[in-house]
Amino acid sequence: MRWIRAAGRGLLVLVVVLTGYVASGARADDAATGGRGPLTLATAGDLTGYLGPLLEGWNRTHPDERVTLVELPDSADETRAQMAIDLRGDQRGRFDVLNIDVNWTSEFAAAGWIRPLPRDRFPLGAFLPPVVDTATYDGRLYAVPYVTNAGLLLYRADVLEREGLDPPRTWAELEEMAGTVAPKYGLDGYAGQFLPYEGLTVNAAEAVYSAGGTILGGEGERVTVDSAAAREGIGFLARGVREGWIPEEALTYKEEESKQAFQSGRLLFLRNWPYAYVGASAEGSPVAGRIGAVPLPGPDGPGTSVLGGSNLAVSSHARHPDSAARLIAYLTSESVQRQVLTRGALPPVRADLYEDPELVRRFPYLPTLRESVLTAAPRPKSARYDQVSLVVQAVVHDALTGRHTPEAAVRRLARELDAITR
């Protein structure tokens, strides 16, 4: 059994592999077993080795519903593409249970690839409230939250303490410290994930949301990005590159590159997921014991993070839907969610874990993360999310590199998104 390890996306995909399977036989098998039977989980993304022991526990207590693992590519884009190809056909493909990135839920539900789920079968009331919204489409539950995530502002606590400064709460404070304090210590000021990929969509959405704007309305049928708030948010990022407190090198950063820049002691401030805090605090890190984390700043106070993470869904062609639902309930139980955090350093969806004194001592960023998740917002919901994200990435990157003014970028965004949503 081999695991893929990749940083910060909170994405894994659960897949059923069907060896020697005949579709008509599966229907007969369902009738005989009540929809229960063996499952094979294939994973792609950022596994840290924690899931194997969890599945061993399941297999010991569910011998007739054993789970084995198969890998999909490490790239989220490739994973999504392979899943889409497999799920599009009328006949049941390989996939039964899918742990999809939260922003794929609407797309997969609208396409009919995943089935609605009964709310009363899962402990939704025990979850942090915003995460449940990422699992719904058109008023129905199509997935169950498994891992959540929210962006945090990591900072060099030792540098700010030496300057007698509190961590920034507003964009103006961040700009001032990134532009004046960082150079005094030979540091770059601020970075996020600004390479044109999904991470840039997240960073751009957070800037727009923090300024009070939106990108799409409803279930993605209305374009709402042409606003003063969107111009302010994109302008904040573009100004950082133009004035130099965001280094040009940050235009090449994804999660891991930006984490390494901060962890190696080259950055004063970093926007990233909580896993970056864990890595920078680990034994042997050059900045261990010298960092802190606060909510992302906004124009006038704390800003708005985008919700990350993944949701568990069941394929419309699932061979053993009852086993699939039982496995989802197991993976979202309190004891397993605790291990998602302690073994995998991934943010759980269970609200009570964020207030557990033992866990807070071990993961001191949990109260800040809880605050960020509770005020976070999902990425734009759309049945064509992949196209929406590509447009946001391309247009915002042009603004960051100076090819467009923020005003022109927002106008272009509105035009291109309107063409997609019609």
Secondary structure, 3 states (H helix, E strand, C coil): CCCCCCCCCCCCCCCCCCCCCCHHHHHHHHHHHCCCCCEEEEECCCCCCCHHHHHHHHHHHCHHHCEEEEECCCCHHHHHHHHHHHHCCCCCCCCCEEEEEHHHHHHHHHCCCECCCCHHHCCHHHECHHHHHCCEECCEECCEEEEEEECEEEEEHHHHHHHCCCCCCEHHHHHHHHHHHHHHCCCEEEECCCCCCHHHHHHHHHHHHHCCCCCEECCCCEECCCCHHHHHHHHHHHHHHHHCCCCHHHHHCCHHHHHHHHHCCCEEEEEECHHHHHHHHCCCCCCCCCEEEEECEECCCECCCEEEEEEEEEECCCCCHHHHHHHHHHHCCHHHHHHHHHCCCCCECEHHHHHCHHHHHHCCCHHHHHHHHHCCECCCCCCCHHHHHHHHHHHHHHHHCCCCCHHHHHHHHHHHHHHHHC
